[in-house]
């Protein structure tokens, strides 16, 4: 799995980022960072949930 973020869509709301804190982080300026763009299989379900529930559809996943 590989994660990309469409920063034109992302509102840095952090609404769904707590689903996978090992992968997504907001910095002190509310900028989203992908800590691990190719997460281990154990994190895939959480990353899919984050992607599916992102209100801006900003998280794209590739196999
Ligand atoms: S939930 Fe979506 S819009 Fe909000 S910070 Fe995460 S990627 Fe960006």
Backbone and ligand atoms as CSV (ligand in chain L), in Angstrom:
chain,resi,resn,atom,element,x,y,z
A,1,UNK,N,N,0.840,-1.196,0.000
A,1,UNK,CA,C,0.000,0.000,0.000
A,1,UNK,C,C,0.876,1.246,0.000
A,2,UNK,N,N,0.447,2.229,-0.809
A,2,UNK,CA,C,1.129,3.524,-0.830
A,2,UNK,C,C,0.065,4.606,-0.664
A,3,UNK,N,N,0.376,5.619,0.156
A,3,UNK,CA,C,-0.579,6.677,0.489
A,3,UNK,C,C,-0.153,7.973,-0.172
A,4,UNK,N,N,-1.106,8.649,-0.806
A,4,UNK,CA,C,-0.849,10.024,-1.242
A,4,UNK,C,C,-1.986,10.911,-0.744
A,5,UNK,N,N,-1.645,12.155,-0.464
A,5,UNK,CA,C,-2.621,13.144,0.008
A,5,UNK,C,C,-2.774,14.223,-1.057
A,6,UNK,N,N,-4.024,14.547,-1.373
A,6,UNK,CA,C,-4.309,15.668,-2.265
A,6,UNK,C,C,-4.430,16.918,-1.385
A,7,UNK,N,N,-3.355,17.689,-1.327
A,7,UNK,CA,C,-3.335,18.841,-0.424
A,7,UNK,C,C,-4.213,19.983,-0.925
A,8,UNK,N,N,-4.670,19.915,-2.165
A,8,UNK,CA,C,-5.649,20.908,-2.627
A,8,UNK,C,C,-7.015,20.647,-1.999
A,9,UNK,N,N,-7.261,19.391,-1.626
A,9,UNK,CA,C,-8.526,19.024,-0.991
A,9,UNK,C,C,-8.436,19.046,0.529
A,10,UNK,N,N,-7.312,18.613,1.075
A,10,UNK,CA,C,-7.182,18.430,2.520
A,10,UNK,C,C,-7.368,19.753,3.249
A,11,UNK,N,N,-8.223,19.714,4.273
A,11,UNK,CA,C,-8.464,20.906,5.073
A,11,UNK,C,C,-7.690,20.867,6.379
A,12,UNK,N,N,-6.809,19.850,6.520
A,12,UNK,CA,C,-6.030,19.696,7.749
A,12,UNK,C,C,-6.918,19.756,8.981
A,13,UNK,N,N,-8.065,19.128,8.866
A,13,UNK,CA,C,-9.033,19.181,9.949
A,13,UNK,C,C,-8.696,18.235,11.085
A,14,UNK,N,N,-7.898,17.211,10.777
A,14,UNK,CA,C,-7.541,16.189,11.759
A,14,UNK,C,C,-8.730,15.351,12.195
A,15,UNK,N,N,-9.865,15.533,11.538
A,15,UNK,CA,C,-11.068,14.831,11.970
A,15,UNK,C,C,-10.858,13.321,11.999
A,16,UNK,N,N,-10.166,12.788,11.050
A,16,UNK,CA,C,-10.029,11.337,10.942
A,16,UNK,C,C,-8.613,10.856,11.196
A,17,UNK,N,N,-7.728,11.730,11.545
A,17,UNK,CA,C,-6.330,11.345,11.630
A,17,UNK,C,C,-6.033,10.494,12.856
A,18,UNK,N,N,-6.906,10.589,13.878
A,18,UNK,CA,C,-6.666,9.786,15.069
A,18,UNK,C,C,-6.903,8.307,14.822
A,19,UNK,N,N,-7.516,7.978,13.679
A,19,UNK,CA,C,-7.749,6.569,13.349
A,19,UNK,C,C,-6.417,5.837,13.144
A,20,UNK,N,N,-5.432,6.535,12.615
A,20,UNK,CA,C,-4.140,5.904,12.346
A,20,UNK,C,C,-3.010,6.859,12.732
A,21,UNK,N,N,-2.828,7.098,14.029
A,21,UNK,CA,C,-1.809,8.075,14.455
A,21,UNK,C,C,-0.386,7.640,14.141
A,22,UNK,N,N,-0.185,6.335,13.862
A,22,UNK,CA,C,1.156,5.885,13.482
A,22,UNK,C,C,1.519,6.350,12.075
A,23,UNK,N,N,0.485,6.752,11.320
A,23,UNK,CA,C,0.689,7.086,9.905
A,23,UNK,C,C,0.493,8.576,9.635
A,24,UNK,N,N,-0.510,9.173,10.283
A,24,UNK,CA,C,-0.852,10.570,10.000
A,24,UNK,C,C,-0.605,11.431,11.233
A,25,UNK,N,N,-0.090,12.635,10.978
A,25,UNK,CA,C,0.170,13.561,12.083
A,25,UNK,C,C,-0.080,14.983,11.601
A,26,UNK,N,N,-0.654,15.794,12.479
A,26,UNK,CA,C,-0.759,17.231,12.212
A,26,UNK,C,C,0.313,17.939,13.023
A,27,UNK,N,N,1.040,18.856,12.382
A,27,UNK,CA,C,2.069,19.581,13.129
A,27,UNK,C,C,1.449,20.792,13.834
A,28,UNK,N,N,2.277,21.568,14.482
A,28,UNK,CA,C,1.778,22.703,15.272
A,28,UNK,C,C,1.107,23.763,14.411
A,29,UNK,N,N,1.391,23.741,13.098
A,29,UNK,CA,C,0.757,24.691,12.176
A,29,UNK,C,C,-0.443,24.069,11.467
A,30,UNK,N,N,-0.913,22.916,11.993
A,30,UNK,CA,C,-2.064,22.209,11.422
A,30,UNK,C,C,-1.808,21.723,10.004
A,31,UNK,N,N,-0.559,21.461,9.674
A,31,UNK,CA,C,-0.227,20.856,8.379
A,31,UNK,C,C,-0.165,19.348,8.552
A,32,UNK,N,N,-0.836,18.647,7.648
A,32,UNK,CA,C,-0.849,17.190,7.711
A,32,UNK,C,C,0.464,16.621,7.182
A,33,UNK,N,N,0.989,15.612,7.884
A,33,UNK,CA,C,2.177,14.900,7.434
A,33,UNK,C,C,1.868,13.410,7.422
A,34,UNK,N,N,2.322,12.751,6.385
A,34,UNK,CA,C,2.228,11.297,6.335
A,34,UNK,C,C,3.551,10.757,6.848
A,35,UNK,N,N,3.516,10.193,8.047
A,35,UNK,CA,C,4.745,9.726,8.682
A,35,UNK,C,C,5.277,8.483,7.996
A,36,UNK,N,N,4.345,7.700,7.455
A,36,UNK,CA,C,4.729,6.410,6.882
A,36,UNK,C,C,3.900,6.178,5.618
A,37,UNK,N,N,4.377,6.629,4.448
A,37,UNK,CA,C,3.568,6.544,3.226
A,37,UNK,C,C,3.411,5.123,2.686
A,38,UNK,N,N,4.179,4.171,3.213
A,38,UNK,CA,C,4.027,2.769,2.800
A,38,UNK,C,C,3.915,1.925,4.069
A,39,UNK,N,N,2.761,1.989,4.739
A,39,UNK,CA,C,2.623,1.344,6.049
A,39,UNK,C,C,2.603,-0.179,5.960
A,40,UNK,N,N,2.980,-0.794,7.070
A,40,UNK,CA,C,2.918,-2.252,7.179
A,40,UNK,C,C,1.482,-2.734,7.060
A,41,UNK,N,N,1.344,-4.006,6.694
A,41,UNK,CA,C,0.026,-4.600,6.481
A,41,UNK,C,C,-0.872,-4.457,7.711
A,42,UNK,N,N,-0.291,-4.509,8.891
A,42,UNK,CA,C,-1.085,-4.422,10.118
A,42,UNK,C,C,-1.823,-3.085,10.234
A,43,UNK,N,N,-1.361,-2.070,9.519
A,43,UNK,CA,C,-1.988,-0.752,9.594
A,43,UNK,C,C,-2.955,-0.492,8.449
A,44,UNK,N,N,-3.060,-1.422,7.507
A,44,UNK,CA,C,-3.849,-1.160,6.302
A,44,UNK,C,C,-5.320,-0.903,6.605
A,45,UNK,N,N,-5.912,-1.681,7.516
A,45,UNK,CA,C,-7.340,-1.492,7.814
A,45,UNK,C,C,-7.578,-0.097,8.380
A,46,UNK,N,N,-6.709,0.345,9.283
A,46,UNK,CA,C,-6.879,1.677,9.877
A,46,UNK,C,C,-6.708,2.761,8.821
A,47,UNK,N,N,-5.746,2.587,7.930
A,47,UNK,CA,C,-5.532,3.588,6.877
A,47,UNK,C,C,-6.724,3.613,5.924
A,48,UNK,N,N,-7.269,2.448,5.595
A,48,UNK,CA,C,-8.466,2.413,4.728
A,48,UNK,C,C,-9.634,3.136,5.394
A,49,UNK,N,N,-9.804,2.915,6.696
A,49,UNK,CA,C,-10.889,3.602,7.416
A,49,UNK,C,C,-10.680,5.111,7.373
A,50,UNK,N,N,-9.451,5.547,7.574
A,50,UNK,CA,C,-9.161,6.985,7.507
A,50,UNK,C,C,-9.491,7.525,6.126
A,51,UNK,N,N,-9.100,6.790,5.092
A,51,UNK,CA,C,-9.357,7.239,3.723
A,51,UNK,C,C,-10.857,7.289,3.448
A,52,UNK,N,N,-11.573,6.247,3.867
A,52,UNK,CA,C,-13.006,6.164,3.575
A,52,UNK,C,C,-13.813,7.215,4.323
A,53,UNK,N,N,-13.302,7.679,5.452
A,53,UNK,CA,C,-14.066,8.624,6.256
A,53,UNK,C,C,-13.547,10.056,6.139
A,54,UNK,N,N,-12.498,10.275,5.368
A,54,UNK,CA,C,-12.013,11.650,5.172
A,54,UNK,C,C,-13.123,12.465,4.511
A,55,UNK,N,N,-13.545,13.559,5.124
A,55,UNK,CA,C,-14.667,14.328,4.573
A,55,UNK,C,C,-14.345,15.003,3.243
A,56,UNK,N,N,-13.078,15.095,2.906
A,56,UNK,CA,C,-12.681,15.768,1.661
A,56,UNK,C,C,-12.222,14.785,0.586
A,57,UNK,N,N,-12.270,13.496,0.878
A,57,UNK,CA,C,-11.749,12.474,-0.043
A,57,UNK,C,C,-10.330,12.823,-0.494
A,58,UNK,N,N,-9.507,13.199,0.469
A,58,UNK,CA,C,-8.152,13.693,0.156
A,58,UNK,C,C,-7.092,12.608,0.222
A,59,UNK,N,N,-7.464,11.425,0.747
A,59,UNK,CA,C,-6.467,10.362,0.938
A,59,UNK,C,C,-6.643,9.307,-0.149
A,60,UNK,N,N,-5.650,9.157,-0.998
A,60,UNK,CA,C,-5.685,8.126,-2.046
A,60,UNK,C,C,-4.747,6.992,-1.672
A,61,UNK,N,N,-5.208,5.764,-1.920
A,61,UNK,CA,C,-4.433,4.568,-1.596
A,61,UNK,C,C,-4.171,3.783,-2.863
A,62,UNK,N,N,-2.945,3.281,-3.010
A,62,UNK,CA,C,-2.563,2.486,-4.160
A,62,UNK,C,C,-1.955,1.184,-3.677
A,63,UNK,N,N,-2.312,0.087,-4.317
A,63,UNK,CA,C,-1.720,-1.218,-3.971
A,63,UNK,C,C,-0.462,-1.472,-4.790
L,1,LIG,S1,S,-9.429,13.887,7.367
L,1,LIG,FE1,FE,-8.974,14.347,5.216
L,1,LIG,S2,S,-9.223,16.563,5.082
L,1,LIG,FE2,FE,-9.010,16.068,7.267
L,1,LIG,S3,S,-6.792,16.235,7.732
L,1,LIG,FE3,FE,-7.196,14.094,7.172
L,1,LIG,S4,S,-6.768,14.005,4.951
L,1,LIG,FE4,FE,-7.034,16.147,5.455
